[in-house]
């Protein structure tokens, strides 16, 4: 049976985050683009609509980055998968960073009701490259292109479901790759199978050589 690798990028990003990764030749690659969320759509329902784009009889492995990893976990609840590979993500509620819980307790999500210009102002152009640890002009350019083109309706939905995500079930087999210098999802709350010591949250792009070597080992 043919092997299929489905790639899921992080919040607001696209297939370009994988452009430096070398995948094993025996896999057919597919990218699952983000859909426009329905009003108040739960993540399980969203994952179901994503799953509808995957043929039911395929032998699939999921590779999810950041929020794409969380979505991979939800898809794995709904259909058989051969393996889930998380990059710069979390797999259980226990791995949530401290600030997620702070937002939940203080109801800061109410700020999502603020106008676009206030909530998603130009400060994002500085904050996002910093927290994702962009290291080159090309990386910053790509990230700023994502900032420029991300739909605010999608972004509000994604932030809400990300902060509210609950999960204790881990599919098997699962491989977790994380960066030791990830500022967005700090390593101290994460139990990873592979740690790239100097990797930040954007390491799928700027630590592609190390990640490619891990994928070669895990996707044999």
BAKOLBA-131957 format. One record per residue (C-alpha): residue in one letter; x, y, z. Coordinates in steps of 0.05 Angstrom, whole numbers, plus 5000, padded with zeros to 4 digits. Example, Ala and Ser with C-alpha at 12.3 -4.5 7.8 and 13.67 -1.06 7.14 Angstrom:
<recs>
a524649105156/s527349795143/
</recs>
This chain:
<recs>
x500050005000/x502550704983/x504651145041/x501951845047/x504652415089/x499852975106/x502953635128/x499454145172/x502554825183/x501855285243/x496755825256/x496256305198/x501855975158/x502055535096/x506155005060/x512155465054/x514255305125/x516154605100/x520154835041/x526954685072/x525053995098/x527253375060/x522052825065/x523352075051/x522251894978/x517451314993/x511951795016/x507052174974/x506552885003/x500153265014/x498953935047/x492454055084/x490854805079/x487155155135/x479655225122/x475355825139/x472255655207/x464755655217/x461956115271/x463655835340/x466055185307/x469254705357/x476054425339/x473253725334/x468353955281/x473754335244/x478153715245/x472453315217/x471953775157/x479453725147/x479052965152/x473952965096/x479653165049/x483552525064/x481351875029/x478851375080/x482950805053/x489751145053/x495450955099/x497151635127/x502251965173/x500952665199/x506353185209/x503653795246/x507254435265/x504954845325/x497354895321/x497754425261/x500253915311/x494154005355/x489753925294/x493553285278/x491753025346/x484453165334/x484652835265/x487852215296/x481852155342/x477252115283/x480751635235/x486451125236/x493451395225/x500051045221/x503751575261/x503152285286/x509352735285/x509053385324/x513953955312/x513954545360/x507154355388/x503754055449/x500153385456/x496353435523/x493253955568/x499053845617/x503854115565/x500354785559/x504955375575/x503455765638/x500856365601/x495355945569/x492655795638/x493356525658/x489156745598/x483956215616/x483456425689/x483257175677/x478457135618/x483157535574/x479857195514/x474457735521/x479558195489/x478157835423/x472058275418/x476358885409/x476759205339/x481758915290/x486059545290/x487059505366/x487758755374/x491858615312/x495659265303/x502559385273/x505859135337/x505058435309/x510558595259/x515458625316/x512558115365/x511557525318/x518657495288/x521457555359/x517257005391/x518356545332/x525856685334/x526656895262/x534056895246/x534657175175/x531657695131/x528257155089/x524956855151/x522457535175/x519757685105/x515857025105/x513057135174/x510957855158/x507557595095/x503557125140/x501857695186/x499558125127/x495157585097/x492057235157/x484557325161/x482457625228/x476157195233/x480456575227/x485656865276/x480457005329/x477556305322/x484455985324/x486756355387/x480256175422/x480555425407/x488055395420/x487455685490/x481355265505/x484054595478/x483554015526/x486653335513/x489252745553/x489252225497/x495852105459/x495551685396/x500751145387/x505651175356/x507151915365/x513752285357/x514752975387/x520353435363/x521354085402/x526154665407/x530054805470/x529355555459/x521955575439/x518956205468/x511856075444/x511255375474/x516955335524/x520554665531/x519854625607/x512554425601/x513653935543/x515953215543/x519153135474/x522352535442/x527452975406/x529953655429/x533754115383/x537554525436/x537855185399/x531255105362/x525855635368/x518555605348/x520255705274/x525455145273/x521554755220/x524355285174/x531155465203/x533154795233/x530654385174/x536953975168/x536353705238/x528953575231/x529853235164/x534752755196/x529752585250/x524252475199/x528752025159/x529851605221/x522451585242/x519351485173/x523550895150/
</recs>
